[in-house]
């Protein structure tokens, strides 16, 4: 009886899924990390996370670009999600009439399938493209040599004579 209750509970209750970055496995998926990642369009964990957190991600990206317009720019990539669709195209006009899931067509009767394909071309589409917005640093042309403050302070430290280091009191005494 308890085993049956456990099975029913696991079916009815949808467990939350903890997604981790594919590159750095110890990190959880977050908009701050994924917005600048070069592999965001190929990442499986991001695809699952993006389906439920799309609004949060887009708000974060747009907020960053609006706060720092001189530093960042938007870049759009397409993330391919594997799904099978059938594209129904009218042969006379060449326009796409509709796009139907392949499972819906398999569930139709033979008469419906024949009526659907009359004077129409059917194409199988295997992937659905979804646009993903990324944040990228603006690129600028370097016109002159770049000088850093760390280099100038290191040169000043070298020019000062070094004093002899004082001996610490923790060692053995030297015999005179």
Secondary structure, 3 states (H helix, E strand, C coil): CHHHHHHHHHHHCCCCCCCECCCCCCCECCHHHHCCCCCCCCCHHHHHHHHHHHHHHHHHHHHHHHHCCCCEEEEEEEEEEEEEEEEEEECCCCCEEEEEEHHHHHHCCHHHHHHHHCCEEEEEEEEEEEEEEEEEECCCCCCCCCCCHHHHHHHHHHHCCCCCCCCCCCCCCCCC
